[in-house]
Every structure is written in structure tokens, then in C-alpha cells.
């Protein structure tokens, strides 16, 4: 029976050569993406900035309502087609998107490291990346074996394929699928497929390629249940991240504890965060997570 660890964990990402959280405060954050710096909204940065002056190539100015919107304002030229970045052996393209992101989520770096660690010694591991976005996590996992990458956005999957090309990974065994994640997972259950690891990063709200409506609170329990049916006692992990919702990581942990009650292993939950660069860098929380792991 999987054991739920009550005490929350903190997974903190540190700066690397092509990315760093330079400073944060007053509801914003200043980040370094290769040769460019950008300012983006960050409601959880409730403190004051450490640096007196923020110089950046661009800033994302949010819309007036809580449902999103907004636009980029640039003070220096930035390549509209993006520019190359790398994380360890994975290379990809960063780009200022209309949704305030830069084409990947840097706070996921410690998750990519953790997943790779879980698969050590597992030859030709089969993994599934649901809501895979632009494929940086998929490319990190593809070092360990075949990956099935699923996202409802044709544009995101196209960018993921381009990132694979940039990373010289087009020959790796990756299935790039434009599909509704929940429907695909249900079909995989009916096919009696199994995986060694699953990562899922569901949005608060979204639409599938055929107009399917996704609402996190309604769809997550069923999706996690189907994911469990794709795993067995020889599988290594499931990692679930959730952004921008009024929900506790303990709630995610409780959901996994119920669904994974019949498997061995450990269930943990907590916060993802990024540490500011420099001495005394503060931790900026970004998301909550829950994970099941089974070292085998």
C-alpha cells in the first residue's frame, strides 16, 4: 500500500547557465533567459525587490481582468522567432508567447532531474507526458527510453518537434500526438497499455482539439484514476503539477493516496519554487505538486 507522507516537500530550482531568477517583488519577477532579461507578473512575490533598478528587454503587462490577457512591451530588440537555450543535454527555443510564458517552465528543472533519477536502471523505460506543451520534459525523458507526448495544441506539438530537431533528438523514440489528454488516456486504458512513468501538468481550464472542455476540479480525479490503470507494481513514478488554482498540495496528495492505495511506494506533495540568484536568494513559489514513486 502506497504511504502518504504528510509533511510537505519543497522542490527548489536553482539558476543554470541559460536561466536564472534575478529578482522578485511587488508582484513581479525579473528573469534571465540566455542573453535577454524579462519582467513578468508574479502575484506570489509579495515582498520588496532586492535590486533598486530592473533593466529588461521586455515586460509582460497583464490585462485588467483576472482571467488573463495582456501584452508584451519591449525596450530592446528580441528575436520574434525565438533564440536557443539549453538545459543539460536538452536544447530548445525560447520565445515570448502571447500567454506571458517563454516557451517552457524553468521551475520544472528539478522535476526533470527527479524523473530521470527514478528511471535509473530501468532499461528502455516507457513514459507518458500528458499536456506536454513544447516538449522540454519529453526530451529530458527520452534519454531513458520511448516517450509518448500528448498535447491538444497543434502549435505546441509543432514547437516540441522543432525543439527535438534543435536538440538533435529527432531519431529518439518519441510519439508526438495532438490529442485530448483525458480521452487519449482513457483509450490507452482500454488498450491495456502500461508505462513506467507518467508526468501530467493539467491546466486550470482548456479545450481539446475537437472542442472538448477541460475543467481541473471536474476532470482531474478521473484522469488520475485512468493514469493509475496505466501503471503497475513495476512502474516507477507519477508526477502531477498544478498551477494557479485555489487548491492545497495536500489535496493532490490525498487524491493520489486513494487512487494508488493498491500499489507499493510513497506519495509526497508540496511546492515547486525557484531560488533567486546570488547570495541570500529568496524562494519564489510557482506551483503545487504531488507524486507517487516506487523504486522497485
BALOBA-1460 file (C-alpha; in Angstrom, 3 decimals):
// residues 296
<rec num="1" residu="x" x="0.000" y="0.000" z="0.000"/>
<rec num="2" residu="x" x="1.428" y="3.379" z="-1.015"/>
<rec num="3" residu="x" x="2.314" y="5.529" z="2.017"/>
<rec num="4" residu="x" x="1.279" y="9.189" z="2.092"/>
<rec num="5" residu="x" x="3.890" y="11.499" z="3.629"/>
<rec num="6" residu="x" x="2.010" y="14.239" z="5.478"/>
<rec num="7" residu="x" x="4.861" y="16.762" z="5.694"/>
<rec num="8" residu="x" x="5.039" y="18.908" z="2.543"/>
<rec num="9" residu="x" x="8.205" y="18.962" z="0.452"/>
<rec num="10" residu="x" x="9.880" y="21.848" z="-1.333"/>
<rec num="11" residu="x" x="11.391" y="21.255" z="-4.777"/>
<rec num="12" residu="x" x="13.522" y="24.313" z="-5.460"/>
<rec num="13" residu="x" x="15.033" y="25.043" z="-8.835"/>
<rec num="14" residu="x" x="18.394" y="26.793" z="-8.978"/>
<rec num="15" residu="x" x="19.821" y="29.002" z="-11.708"/>
<rec num="16" residu="x" x="21.740" y="27.413" z="-14.567"/>
<rec num="17" residu="x" x="23.774" y="28.809" z="-17.459"/>
<rec num="18" residu="x" x="20.780" y="29.733" z="-19.646"/>
<rec num="19" residu="x" x="18.232" y="30.676" z="-16.964"/>
<rec num="20" residu="x" x="18.050" y="32.490" z="-13.652"/>
<rec num="21" residu="x" x="15.558" y="34.286" z="-11.426"/>
<rec num="22" residu="x" x="17.389" y="37.577" z="-10.981"/>
<rec num="23" residu="x" x="14.995" y="39.281" z="-8.567"/>
<rec num="24" residu="x" x="11.347" y="39.390" z="-7.499"/>
<rec num="25" residu="x" x="8.968" y="41.594" z="-5.585"/>
<rec num="26" residu="x" x="5.935" y="43.883" z="-5.712"/>
<rec num="27" residu="x" x="4.025" y="41.284" z="-7.722"/>
<rec num="28" residu="x" x="6.632" y="40.891" z="-10.467"/>
<rec num="29" residu="x" x="9.746" y="38.862" z="-11.272"/>
<rec num="30" residu="x" x="12.892" y="39.614" z="-13.281"/>
<rec num="31" residu="x" x="14.315" y="36.591" z="-15.112"/>
<rec num="32" residu="x" x="17.312" y="35.839" z="-17.306"/>
<rec num="33" residu="x" x="16.683" y="33.756" z="-20.433"/>
<rec num="34" residu="x" x="20.031" y="33.387" z="-22.146"/>
<rec num="35" residu="x" x="21.184" y="36.885" z="-23.242"/>
<rec num="36" residu="x" x="17.808" y="38.536" z="-22.507"/>
<rec num="37" residu="x" x="16.074" y="39.661" z="-19.326"/>
<rec num="38" residu="x" x="12.304" y="39.887" z="-18.964"/>
<rec num="39" residu="x" x="9.824" y="41.112" z="-16.375"/>
<rec num="40" residu="x" x="6.632" y="39.124" z="-15.819"/>
<rec num="41" residu="x" x="3.740" y="39.301" z="-13.328"/>
<rec num="42" residu="x" x="4.084" y="37.128" z="-10.227"/>
<rec num="43" residu="x" x="1.336" y="37.590" z="-7.600"/>
<rec num="44" residu="x" x="3.174" y="35.442" z="-5.039"/>
<rec num="45" residu="x" x="6.130" y="37.858" z="-4.918"/>
<rec num="46" residu="x" x="4.589" y="39.859" z="-2.067"/>
<rec num="47" residu="x" x="7.901" y="41.199" z="-0.750"/>
<rec num="48" residu="x" x="10.050" y="44.083" z="-1.994"/>
<rec num="49" residu="x" x="12.654" y="43.693" z="-4.752"/>
<rec num="50" residu="x" x="16.287" y="43.376" z="-3.681"/>
<rec num="51" residu="x" x="17.645" y="45.365" z="-6.645"/>
<rec num="52" residu="x" x="16.905" y="49.093" z="-6.964"/>
<rec num="53" residu="x" x="16.654" y="49.103" z="-10.759"/>
<rec num="54" residu="x" x="15.381" y="46.427" z="-13.146"/>
<rec num="55" residu="x" x="16.717" y="46.596" z="-16.684"/>
<rec num="56" residu="x" x="14.955" y="44.253" z="-19.114"/>
<rec num="57" residu="x" x="14.450" y="43.733" z="-22.829"/>
<rec num="58" residu="x" x="10.706" y="43.366" z="-22.331"/>
<rec num="59" residu="x" x="7.875" y="43.227" z="-19.825"/>
<rec num="60" residu="x" x="4.557" y="41.411" z="-19.982"/>
<rec num="61" residu="x" x="1.810" y="43.799" z="-18.877"/>
<rec num="62" residu="x" x="-1.237" y="41.823" z="-17.686"/>
<rec num="63" residu="x" x="-4.813" y="42.547" z="-18.704"/>
<rec num="64" residu="x" x="-7.284" y="44.279" z="-16.456"/>
<rec num="65" residu="x" x="-9.262" y="41.131" z="-15.532"/>
<rec num="66" residu="x" x="-8.247" y="38.051" z="-13.562"/>
<rec num="67" residu="x" x="-8.954" y="35.736" z="-16.491"/>
<rec num="68" residu="x" x="-5.745" y="36.742" z="-18.209"/>
<rec num="69" residu="x" x="-4.914" y="38.738" z="-21.258"/>
<rec num="70" residu="x" x="-2.171" y="41.283" z="-21.578"/>
<rec num="71" residu="x" x="0.686" y="42.071" z="-23.929"/>
<rec num="72" residu="x" x="4.444" y="42.351" z="-24.173"/>
<rec num="73" residu="x" x="6.164" y="45.757" z="-24.159"/>
<rec num="74" residu="x" x="9.732" y="45.735" z="-25.466"/>
<rec num="75" residu="x" x="12.539" y="48.175" z="-24.696"/>
<rec num="76" residu="x" x="15.133" y="46.349" z="-26.788"/>
<rec num="77" residu="x" x="15.055" y="44.115" z="-29.869"/>
<rec num="78" residu="x" x="14.079" y="40.498" z="-29.165"/>
<rec num="79" residu="x" x="14.014" y="37.812" z="-31.915"/>
<rec num="80" residu="x" x="10.351" y="37.159" z="-32.726"/>
<rec num="81" residu="x" x="11.205" y="33.632" z="-33.883"/>
<rec num="82" residu="x" x="12.947" y="32.858" z="-30.587"/>
<rec num="83" residu="x" x="16.508" y="32.087" z="-29.551"/>
<rec num="84" residu="x" x="18.318" y="28.890" z="-28.441"/>
<rec num="85" residu="x" x="18.637" y="27.768" z="-24.818"/>
<rec num="86" residu="x" x="19.806" y="24.544" z="-23.169"/>
<rec num="87" residu="x" x="19.274" y="22.540" z="-20.004"/>
<rec num="88" residu="x" x="21.990" y="19.883" z="-19.679"/>
<rec num="89" residu="x" x="21.793" y="17.829" z="-22.901"/>
<rec num="90" residu="x" x="18.376" y="19.228" z="-23.914"/>
<rec num="91" residu="x" x="18.357" y="22.165" z="-26.334"/>
<rec num="92" residu="x" x="15.253" y="24.135" z="-27.227"/>
<rec num="93" residu="x" x="13.938" y="27.517" z="-28.371"/>
<rec num="94" residu="x" x="12.712" y="30.237" z="-26.030"/>
<rec num="95" residu="x" x="10.162" y="32.729" z="-27.315"/>
<rec num="96" residu="x" x="7.893" y="35.453" z="-25.916"/>
<rec num="97" residu="x" x="4.414" y="33.959" z="-26.225"/>
<rec num="98" residu="x" x="1.053" y="35.802" z="-26.039"/>
<rec num="99" residu="x" x="0.346" y="33.897" z="-22.792"/>
<rec num="100" residu="x" x="3.248" y="35.539" z="-20.886"/>
<rec num="101" residu="x" x="5.365" y="32.347" z="-20.960"/>
<rec num="102" residu="x" x="8.723" y="31.936" z="-22.699"/>
<rec num="103" residu="x" x="8.030" y="28.513" z="-24.230"/>
<rec num="104" residu="x" x="8.986" y="26.368" z="-21.228"/>
<rec num="105" residu="x" x="8.626" y="26.285" z="-17.441"/>
<rec num="106" residu="x" x="12.024" y="26.664" z="-15.730"/>
<rec num="107" residu="x" x="10.669" y="25.624" z="-12.326"/>
<rec num="108" residu="x" x="10.269" y="22.102" z="-13.772"/>
<rec num="109" residu="x" x="14.043" y="21.574" z="-13.945"/>
<rec num="110" residu="x" x="14.230" y="19.728" z="-10.587"/>
<rec num="111" residu="x" x="11.274" y="17.580" z="-11.705"/>
<rec num="112" residu="x" x="13.120" y="16.559" z="-14.882"/>
<rec num="113" residu="x" x="16.133" y="15.629" z="-12.744"/>
<rec num="114" residu="x" x="13.968" y="13.640" z="-10.326"/>
<rec num="115" residu="x" x="12.206" y="11.688" z="-13.089"/>
<rec num="116" residu="x" x="15.481" y="10.730" z="-14.697"/>
<rec num="117" residu="x" x="16.686" y="9.530" z="-11.307"/>
<rec num="118" residu="x" x="13.612" y="7.366" z="-10.833"/>
<rec num="119" residu="x" x="14.312" y="5.570" z="-14.112"/>
<rec num="120" residu="x" x="17.952" y="4.724" z="-13.393"/>
<rec num="121" residu="x" x="18.486" y="1.019" z="-14.015"/>
<rec num="122" residu="x" x="15.194" y="0.696" z="-15.920"/>
<rec num="123" residu="x" x="16.184" y="-0.337" z="-19.423"/>
<rec num="124" residu="x" x="14.135" y="1.212" z="-22.237"/>
<rec num="125" residu="x" x="11.647" y="2.849" z="-19.865"/>
<rec num="126" residu="x" x="8.231" y="3.707" z="-21.356"/>
<rec num="127" residu="x" x="6.950" y="7.107" z="-20.214"/>
<rec num="128" residu="x" x="3.920" y="9.301" z="-20.924"/>
<rec num="129" residu="x" x="3.897" y="13.118" z="-20.916"/>
<rec num="130" residu="x" x="0.344" y="14.475" z="-20.765"/>
<rec num="131" residu="x" x="-0.226" y="18.180" z="-21.511"/>
<rec num="132" residu="x" x="3.353" y="18.047" z="-22.814"/>
<rec num="133" residu="x" x="3.497" y="21.642" z="-24.123"/>
<rec num="134" residu="x" x="6.723" y="22.320" z="-26.077"/>
<rec num="135" residu="x" x="8.406" y="19.063" z="-25.161"/>
<rec num="136" residu="x" x="11.350" y="20.027" z="-22.951"/>
<rec num="137" residu="x" x="10.262" y="17.457" z="-20.346"/>
<rec num="138" residu="x" x="9.699" y="14.910" z="-23.104"/>
<rec num="139" residu="x" x="13.212" y="15.422" z="-24.442"/>
<rec num="140" residu="x" x="14.617" y="15.060" z="-20.921"/>
<rec num="141" residu="x" x="12.756" y="11.740" z="-20.510"/>
<rec num="142" residu="x" x="13.649" y="10.474" z="-23.989"/>
<rec num="143" residu="x" x="17.190" y="9.828" z="-22.764"/>
<rec num="144" residu="x" x="15.723" y="6.952" z="-20.734"/>
<rec num="145" residu="x" x="13.570" y="5.304" z="-23.441"/>
<rec num="146" residu="x" x="10.413" y="5.761" z="-25.541"/>
<rec num="147" residu="x" x="8.116" y="8.681" z="-24.674"/>
<rec num="148" residu="x" x="4.513" y="9.371" z="-25.692"/>
<rec num="149" residu="x" x="3.966" y="13.146" z="-25.809"/>
<rec num="150" residu="x" x="0.332" y="14.356" z="-25.808"/>
<rec num="151" residu="x" x="-0.970" y="17.908" z="-26.103"/>
<rec num="152" residu="x" x="-4.202" y="19.323" z="-27.537"/>
<rec num="153" residu="x" x="-2.417" y="22.259" z="-29.184"/>
<rec num="154" residu="x" x="-1.103" y="21.670" z="-32.710"/>
<rec num="155" residu="x" x="1.156" y="24.683" z="-32.292"/>
<rec num="156" residu="x" x="2.697" y="23.332" z="-29.077"/>
<rec num="157" residu="x" x="3.331" y="19.900" z="-30.576"/>
<rec num="158" residu="x" x="4.870" y="21.522" z="-33.672"/>
<rec num="159" residu="x" x="7.163" y="23.534" z="-31.385"/>
<rec num="160" residu="x" x="8.019" y="20.342" z="-29.491"/>
<rec num="161" residu="x" x="9.058" y="18.675" z="-32.742"/>
<rec num="162" residu="x" x="11.192" y="21.715" z="-33.587"/>
<rec num="163" residu="x" x="12.819" y="21.509" z="-30.156"/>
<rec num="164" residu="x" x="13.622" y="17.856" z="-30.832"/>
<rec num="165" residu="x" x="15.342" y="18.913" z="-34.047"/>
<rec num="166" residu="x" x="17.291" y="21.654" z="-32.247"/>
<rec num="167" residu="x" x="18.323" y="19.051" z="-29.663"/>
<rec num="168" residu="x" x="19.440" y="16.540" z="-32.352"/>
<rec num="169" residu="x" x="16.842" y="14.150" z="-30.922"/>
<rec num="170" residu="x" x="14.623" y="13.520" z="-33.941"/>
<rec num="171" residu="x" x="15.736" y="9.873" z="-34.043"/>
<rec num="172" residu="x" x="14.722" y="9.219" z="-30.447"/>
<rec num="173" residu="x" x="11.586" y="7.058" z="-29.971"/>
<rec num="174" residu="x" x="9.032" y="9.800" z="-29.266"/>
<rec num="175" residu="x" x="5.371" y="9.688" z="-30.337"/>
<rec num="176" residu="x" x="4.187" y="13.275" z="-30.901"/>
<rec num="177" residu="x" x="0.387" y="13.326" z="-30.596"/>
<rec num="178" residu="x" x="-2.149" y="16.154" z="-30.943"/>
<rec num="179" residu="x" x="-4.960" y="14.803" z="-28.797"/>
<rec num="180" residu="x" x="-7.183" y="15.452" z="-25.811"/>
<rec num="181" residu="x" x="-5.186" y="14.142" z="-22.843"/>
<rec num="182" residu="x" x="-8.150" y="12.689" z="-20.938"/>
<rec num="183" residu="x" x="-9.604" y="10.935" z="-23.993"/>
<rec num="184" residu="x" x="-6.216" y="9.585" z="-25.024"/>
<rec num="185" residu="x" x="-5.559" y="8.220" z="-21.535"/>
<rec num="186" residu="x" x="-8.960" y="6.501" z="-21.460"/>
<rec num="187" residu="x" x="-8.180" y="4.862" z="-24.806"/>
<rec num="188" residu="x" x="-4.816" y="3.681" z="-23.516"/>
<rec num="189" residu="x" x="-6.616" y="2.031" z="-20.581"/>
<rec num="190" residu="x" x="-8.889" y="0.173" z="-22.989"/>
<rec num="191" residu="x" x="-5.817" y="-0.894" z="-24.977"/>
<rec num="192" residu="x" x="-4.337" y="-2.256" z="-21.720"/>
<rec num="193" residu="x" x="-1.168" y="-0.264" z="-22.198"/>
<rec num="194" residu="x" x="1.308" y="0.254" z="-19.363"/>
<rec num="195" residu="x" x="4.008" y="2.826" z="-18.629"/>
<rec num="196" residu="x" x="6.980" y="3.058" z="-16.304"/>
<rec num="197" residu="x" x="6.334" y="6.711" z="-15.560"/>
<rec num="198" residu="x" x="3.755" y="9.437" z="-16.204"/>
<rec num="199" residu="x" x="4.058" y="13.202" z="-15.896"/>
<rec num="200" residu="x" x="0.975" y="15.406" z="-16.167"/>
<rec num="201" residu="x" x="0.630" y="19.163" z="-15.956"/>
<rec num="202" residu="x" x="-3.081" y="19.860" z="-16.495"/>
<rec num="203" residu="x" x="-4.294" y="23.443" z="-16.951"/>
<rec num="204" residu="x" x="-6.994" y="25.042" z="-14.848"/>
<rec num="205" residu="x" x="-9.166" y="25.296" z="-17.962"/>
<rec num="206" residu="x" x="-8.646" y="24.214" z="-21.542"/>
<rec num="207" residu="x" x="-10.135" y="22.879" z="-24.749"/>
<rec num="208" residu="x" x="-9.206" y="19.774" z="-26.695"/>
<rec num="209" residu="x" x="-8.558" y="19.671" z="-30.459"/>
<rec num="210" residu="x" x="-12.250" y="18.920" z="-31.105"/>
<rec num="211" residu="x" x="-13.586" y="21.497" z="-28.671"/>
<rec num="212" residu="x" x="-13.576" y="19.257" z="-25.592"/>
<rec num="213" residu="x" x="-13.851" y="21.338" z="-22.405"/>
<rec num="214" residu="x" x="-11.432" y="20.656" z="-19.554"/>
<rec num="215" residu="x" x="-12.022" y="21.958" z="-16.012"/>
<rec num="216" residu="x" x="-9.421" y="20.884" z="-13.488"/>
<rec num="217" residu="x" x="-11.633" y="20.256" z="-10.473"/>
<rec num="218" residu="x" x="-14.076" y="18.180" z="-12.532"/>
<rec num="219" residu="x" x="-11.648" y="16.256" z="-14.709"/>
<rec num="220" residu="x" x="-8.613" y="15.615" z="-12.511"/>
<rec num="221" residu="x" x="-9.918" y="12.717" z="-10.349"/>
<rec num="222" residu="x" x="-10.960" y="10.676" z="-13.385"/>
<rec num="223" residu="x" x="-7.741" y="11.422" z="-15.250"/>
<rec num="224" residu="x" x="-5.570" y="10.400" z="-12.289"/>
<rec num="225" residu="x" x="-7.618" y="7.214" z="-11.917"/>
<rec num="226" residu="x" x="-7.011" y="6.339" z="-15.577"/>
<rec num="227" residu="x" x="-3.304" y="7.114" z="-15.198"/>
<rec num="228" residu="x" x="-3.144" y="4.715" z="-12.276"/>
<rec num="229" residu="x" x="-4.533" y="1.961" z="-14.520"/>
<rec num="230" residu="x" x="-1.628" y="2.539" z="-16.899"/>
<rec num="231" residu="x" x="0.867" y="1.871" z="-14.093"/>
<rec num="232" residu="x" x="1.647" y="-1.286" z="-12.110"/>
<rec num="233" residu="x" x="3.879" y="-2.537" z="-9.306"/>
<rec num="234" residu="x" x="6.907" y="-2.417" z="-11.628"/>
<rec num="235" residu="x" x="6.307" y="1.226" z="-12.648"/>
<rec num="236" residu="x" x="8.463" y="3.952" z="-11.156"/>
<rec num="237" residu="x" x="6.562" y="7.237" z="-10.868"/>
<rec num="238" residu="x" x="3.675" y="9.592" z="-11.497"/>
<rec num="239" residu="x" x="4.310" y="13.332" z="-11.158"/>
<rec num="240" residu="x" x="1.393" y="15.799" z="-11.084"/>
<rec num="241" residu="x" x="1.804" y="19.589" z="-11.124"/>
<rec num="242" residu="x" x="-0.943" y="22.200" z="-10.793"/>
<rec num="243" residu="x" x="-0.616" y="25.966" z="-11.344"/>
<rec num="244" residu="x" x="-2.779" y="28.946" z="-10.410"/>
<rec num="245" residu="x" x="-5.593" y="27.270" z="-8.515"/>
<rec num="246" residu="x" x="-7.069" y="27.640" z="-5.053"/>
<rec num="247" residu="x" x="-6.032" y="24.165" z="-4.002"/>
<rec num="248" residu="x" x="-3.615" y="22.636" z="-1.490"/>
<rec num="249" residu="x" x="-0.863" y="20.182" z="-2.347"/>
<rec num="250" residu="x" x="-2.274" y="18.058" z="0.471"/>
<rec num="251" residu="x" x="-5.486" y="17.724" z="-1.547"/>
<rec num="252" residu="x" x="-3.473" y="16.412" z="-4.508"/>
<rec num="253" residu="x" x="-1.630" y="14.029" z="-2.197"/>
<rec num="254" residu="x" x="-4.902" y="12.775" z="-0.767"/>
<rec num="255" residu="x" x="-6.231" y="12.094" z="-4.256"/>
<rec num="256" residu="x" x="-3.140" y="10.076" z="-5.162"/>
<rec num="257" residu="x" x="-3.256" y="8.214" z="-1.841"/>
<rec num="258" residu="x" x="-6.773" y="6.996" z="-2.633"/>
<rec num="259" residu="x" x="-6.102" y="6.074" z="-6.241"/>
<rec num="260" residu="x" x="-2.738" y="4.390" z="-5.585"/>
<rec num="261" residu="x" x="-3.800" y="2.553" z="-2.426"/>
<rec num="262" residu="x" x="-3.273" y="-0.860" z="-4.055"/>
<rec num="263" residu="x" x="0.317" y="-0.187" z="-5.201"/>
<rec num="264" residu="x" x="3.555" y="-0.114" z="-3.189"/>
<rec num="265" residu="x" x="5.601" y="3.047" z="-2.946"/>
<rec num="266" residu="x" x="5.442" y="6.537" z="-1.491"/>
<rec num="267" residu="x" x="3.213" y="9.562" z="-2.123"/>
<rec num="268" residu="x" x="4.637" y="13.020" z="-1.463"/>
<rec num="269" residu="x" x="3.324" y="16.524" z="-2.039"/>
<rec num="270" residu="x" x="4.471" y="20.106" z="-1.734"/>
<rec num="271" residu="x" x="5.549" y="23.248" z="-3.578"/>
<rec num="272" residu="x" x="7.671" y="23.937" z="-6.607"/>
<rec num="273" residu="x" x="9.796" y="27.057" z="-6.280"/>
<rec num="274" residu="x" x="12.698" y="28.885" z="-7.896"/>
<rec num="275" residu="x" x="15.527" y="30.419" z="-5.907"/>
<rec num="276" residu="x" x="16.757" y="33.893" z="-6.781"/>
<rec num="277" residu="x" x="20.329" y="34.142" z="-7.992"/>
<rec num="278" residu="x" x="23.047" y="35.466" z="-5.698"/>
<rec num="279" residu="x" x="23.770" y="35.349" z="-2.009"/>
<rec num="280" residu="x" x="20.652" y="35.205" z="0.158"/>
<rec num="281" residu="x" x="18.388" y="34.454" z="-2.803"/>
<rec num="282" residu="x" x="14.765" y="34.000" z="-1.770"/>
<rec num="283" residu="x" x="12.498" y="31.174" z="-2.809"/>
<rec num="284" residu="x" x="9.613" y="32.124" z="-5.106"/>
<rec num="285" residu="x" x="6.777" y="29.554" z="-5.097"/>
<rec num="286" residu="x" x="5.336" y="28.716" z="-8.505"/>
<rec num="287" residu="x" x="3.097" y="25.636" z="-8.304"/>
<rec num="288" residu="x" x="1.938" y="22.728" z="-6.157"/>
<rec num="289" residu="x" x="2.641" y="19.082" z="-6.883"/>
<rec num="290" residu="x" x="2.016" y="15.528" z="-5.778"/>
<rec num="291" residu="x" x="3.998" y="12.473" z="-6.819"/>
<rec num="292" residu="x" x="3.981" y="8.709" z="-6.462"/>
<rec num="293" residu="x" x="7.304" y="6.911" z="-6.599"/>
<rec num="294" residu="x" x="8.209" y="3.252" z="-6.443"/>
<rec num="295" residu="x" x="11.951" y="2.472" z="-6.501"/>
<rec num="296" residu="x" x="11.234" y="-1.157" z="-7.381"/>
